[in-house]
């Protein structure tokens, strides 16, 4: 039992020693810009997580790149354009509508329309038979 608690305490101590990224910014505006950008960029390695939420090594690298670019005084659109050029449209949580991704933007609408047409066609073809149990019987 003592060994179990010792192992548990050791595991907890390793969790406590986890690296927490802290970056120093010259202004509060730079810090706000950094926070805004890392919440708008998707981790290319993770499933549906921003680089702010992800613990992947790639996300750490991307956060550092964003930090460097914000500290250098680059604007948000320039940083996002750099990330988009380097990692593709997937890295943006709000990708632009362009011919290469029309399918992703408009496929859900077409699927909805097809399902709606199928449901309406099925309901329209249904025949309602009169219910014979409603007839009054003579006694």
C-alpha positions in Angstrom: 0.0 0.0 0.0 2.9 2.4 0.8 4.3 1.7 -2.7 1.0 2.6 -4.3 0.8 5.9 -2.5 4.4 6.7 -3.4 3.8 5.9 -7.0 0.6 8.1 -6.9 2.5 11.0 -5.4 5.2 10.7 -8.0 2.7 10.7 -10.8 1.0 13.8 -9.4 4.3 15.6 -9.0 5.1 15.0 -12.7 1.7 16.5 -13.6 2.4 19.5 -11.4 5.8 20.0 -13.1 4.2 20.2 -16.6 5.3 23.1 -18.6 3.0 26.1 -18.7 3.7 28.5 -21.5 4.0 32.1 -20.4 5.0 34.7 -22.8 5.9 38.3 -22.0 4.4 41.0 -24.2 5.3 44.6 -24.4 1.7 45.8 -24.3 -1.7 44.5 -23.3 -2.9 44.9 -26.9 -0.3 42.5 -28.1 -1.3 39.9 -25.5 -5.0 40.3 -26.5 -4.1 39.9 -30.2 -2.1 36.8 -29.4 -5.0 35.3 -27.4 -7.4 36.2 -30.2 -5.3 34.6 -32.9 -4.5 31.3 -31.1 -8.2 30.9 -30.6 -8.9 31.3 -34.3 -6.3 28.8 -35.5 -7.1 25.1 -35.6 -4.4 22.5 -34.6 -3.5 20.7 -37.8 -2.8 17.5 -35.8 -5.8 17.5 -33.5 -9.4 16.9 -34.1 -11.4 20.1 -33.8 -9.2 21.9 -31.2 -7.7 25.3 -31.4 -4.0 25.7 -30.9 -4.9 27.4 -27.6 -6.6 24.2 -26.4 -4.2 21.6 -27.8 -1.3 20.1 -26.0 0.3 18.7 -29.1 3.9 19.6 -29.9 2.8 21.2 -33.2 0.4 23.5 -31.4 3.1 24.6 -29.0 5.3 25.4 -32.0 2.4 27.3 -33.7 1.8 29.3 -30.5 5.4 30.2 -30.4 5.4 31.4 -34.0 2.3 33.5 -33.3 4.1 34.9 -30.3 7.1 35.8 -32.3 5.0 37.5 -35.1 2.9 39.4 -32.6 6.0 40.6 -30.7 7.5 41.7 -34.1 4.5 43.9 -34.6 2.8 42.0 -37.4 -0.9 42.5 -37.9 -3.5 39.8 -37.4 -4.4 39.4 -41.1 -0.7 39.0 -42.0 -0.2 36.3 -39.3 -3.4 34.4 -40.4 -2.3 34.7 -44.0 1.1 33.2 -43.2 -0.5 30.3 -41.3 -3.0 29.7 -44.1 -0.2 29.7 -46.7 1.9 27.3 -44.7 -0.8 24.9 -43.4 -3.7 25.4 -45.8 -7.3 26.5 -45.2 -7.7 23.7 -42.6 -5.8 25.7 -40.1 -8.4 28.5 -40.1 -11.6 27.9 -38.1 -13.5 30.1 -40.5 -12.0 29.2 -43.9 -12.7 31.4 -47.0 -15.3 30.4 -49.5 -13.5 29.7 -52.8 -13.9 27.2 -55.6 -11.6 24.6 -54.1 -13.8 24.2 -51.1 -17.3 24.9 -52.5 -18.2 21.3 -51.8 -17.5 21.6 -48.1 -19.6 24.8 -47.8 -22.6 23.9 -50.0 -22.9 20.0 -49.6 -24.9 20.2 -46.4 -27.4 22.5 -48.1 -27.8 20.1 -51.0 -28.1 17.1 -48.7 -30.8 18.9 -46.7 -32.7 19.8 -49.9 -32.6 16.2 -51.2 -33.8 14.8 -47.9 -36.6 17.4 -47.8 -37.7 16.5 -51.4 -37.6 12.7 -50.5 -39.8 13.3 -47.4 -42.3 15.5 -49.2 -42.5 13.0 -52.1 -43.1 10.1 -49.6 -45.8 12.1 -47.7 -47.4 13.2 -50.9 -47.8 9.6 -52.3 -49.3 8.3 -49.1 -52.9 7.3 -49.5 -55.2 7.7 -46.6 -57.8 4.9 -46.4 -61.0 5.7 -44.6 -61.2 4.1 -41.2 -64.1 1.6 -41.2 -64.3 1.5 -37.4 -65.8 5.0 -37.4 -69.0 3.9 -39.2 -72.0 3.6 -36.9 -73.5 0.2 -36.7 -77.2 -0.3 -36.5 -78.5 -2.1 -33.5 
